[in-house]
Every structure is written in structure tokens, then in C-alpha cells.
């Protein structure tokens, strides 16, 4: 029997994504040295500008074209020396809109330019590209597969050959860490990274350690997928379908602030987004569970969690966290939260409760 190859896994991945409605793009066909270049002035350019401009114009037809151009330039001027800081700034623009101002009918007007139409997933362009070469600081790298939404490189997929015992998902994770160091411009715009050997597959954020990468358990969001179906196929069907991917990007990525000795803050990205636990749960429940939880109930649960977190000074941290997990899981079960999403929800509650507990402590 012939052994499966990495190129076959790549082809399988692309075909699954095409079935989800993604357009396939062979990246060398738009490279600088191709007959139809779309990569800007160098291989360091990771945005497909003409396509992006067209998408932004389609989504924001009432905003003058020169103002839309200025908004796009804002995402090109992210020049912090820290990748995570650039990523957070871009993510805020992506999910909250880019603030612009202009004159209309003699009056100054403030508005938002949106890079993605979150309300109408089909109003966006979804592209799966392979062989996308990026050259930065004379380092030449070529991730296996990149997913573009409105020609923004939001997902990077690294694949390995399961027939090679030295090429597993852990080595795929290490490869992505190398890419982050060598070509950070690509990851400025990243929402998720995915690692797979064709069967096993996990997703995580650009700051997540290997243990924080998690498998996606369901293809339809209702029942757990059969163990006879490979994790890669389940992840693509369940996580990377257009609607779910946009929901994850908008509502389930969070940037946690942590203090330094000089009182400045830095950002650390985890897999889930929300400005507060209450807002995140309200958004999730409004979208998926028809307001099973009320705001008052969320607040009550959060207060109890915060009280538990405040005990960390008196008890071993891990012991308190274990107690919290029990409380959270019990709450999620009580309100019918889907089993396949409970791990993400539990981590969200713990993180947000810690942040609120810190605020309570400072204010007391």
C-alpha cells in the first residue's frame, strides 16, 4: 500500500475547503514574477490589496473611496516591535470597525469602515491558498495553506505527513513558531493557527502553547463527530465553515492585559474574545441559545466566581482553579451549554473572573 504524502493531505484540505465555499488560489499564479501579479511590491506584502479594496468598497458603499483607502492604510501601518501588540490592534479594527472622519453636506461626520461583513457571511470573499511564499529580512518561508477572508490572511495551516514518525502535529506547531519569528508580518493579521497530520488536528492562537491547541469536536455544532471521522475533516467542516469562522473571529478571541513593573501593559492572546464575561455570554447565548441565560444570572455567577478567585492568596492557585472548574462546568451543564464547547467556555470564565477579581481587589 502506498504511503500517504504531505501533498495529498494538502490537496485533501483544499478540497474540503472548496466544498465549504472557499475559492482555491494557487499562490504562485499571483506572485510578483507571475503573469498576473497581485502581491504588491515585494514578497513581504501579505495583503492582496486590489481584492481587499474591492471587498471594502462592496461592504462600505456609502463611505467615500478616499476614506476607505485611508482606513486600509491604517492596517498597513502596524509597526510595533511586538507581534502581539500589532495583532491586537488589527483585531480591534477587524471586529470593531476602523474609525474614520470626513465631511458630508458641510458637516463633519464620524463613521466606521468594516473589513468584514459579519452580518452577511456570503458578502465576503473566502480564499484558500497554498504555496504562498513570504520573504522578510531575507528569510524565505512558505506555509502550507493560508485562508484569506476579504484577502486578509486570517488562518495559517501547517500540515505534516502521518507516515513520517518525525513529522507529527508537534513538529507542525514548532514550524509555526519558526514562521512567527521569521515572517511576523504574516501573523500580524492572524486569527488562528491550525496544525494537523491529516488525521489529528488542533487549533490555537498565535500566543498559545502546544498544550493550549485544541481539537474541534463537532461538524454541525450539535453532536460530537464520530471517532471514525478524522479530526482534520471535522475541524474544517465545523470550525472553518464561513459562519462559524466569522463568529469565532468576532466573539471568541480575547487579549488579556498583564502588568509590568513599570506599570505599562502588554497583551497576551488566548483563543476566545470578549470585552467582558457578561458581554461574551450574552452574545453567545443570543446567537446560539435564544437567551437561555439572562444578564442578571450571568452577573450572579460571575460574582460567585470572582469571590472564589479572590481566595487565591489564601489557597494554592491550582487548588482554587480546580474548584472554579467544577463550578463553571456545573453551570454550563445547568444551562444546556453544548458539551463540545465547554472547554473553551470554561477557560473564558476563569480568565474573565480573574480580571474582574483584580478590579474588585484594587477597588476595595
Secondary structure, DSSP 8 states (H G I E B T S, - for coil): -----HHHHHHHHHHHHHHTT-EEEEGGGGSTTSTT--STTSTT--S-HHHHHHHHHHH-TTS-HHHHHHHHHHHH----SSHHHHHHHHHHHHHH-EEEEEEETTEEEEEEE-SS-SS-GGGS-EEEEEEEEEEETTEEEEEEEEEEETTEEEEEEEE--TTSTT-SHHHHHHHHHHHHHH-HHHHTT-SEEEEESSSSEEEE-TT--GGG-B----SSSSS---TTS-HHHHHHHHTSSHHHHHHHHHHS--EEEEE-TTS-EEEEE-S---SSHHHHHHHHHHHHTSSSS-HHHHHHHHHHHHHHHGGGGTS-HHHHHHHHHHHHHHHHHHTT--GGGHHHHHHHHHHHHHHHHHHHHHH-
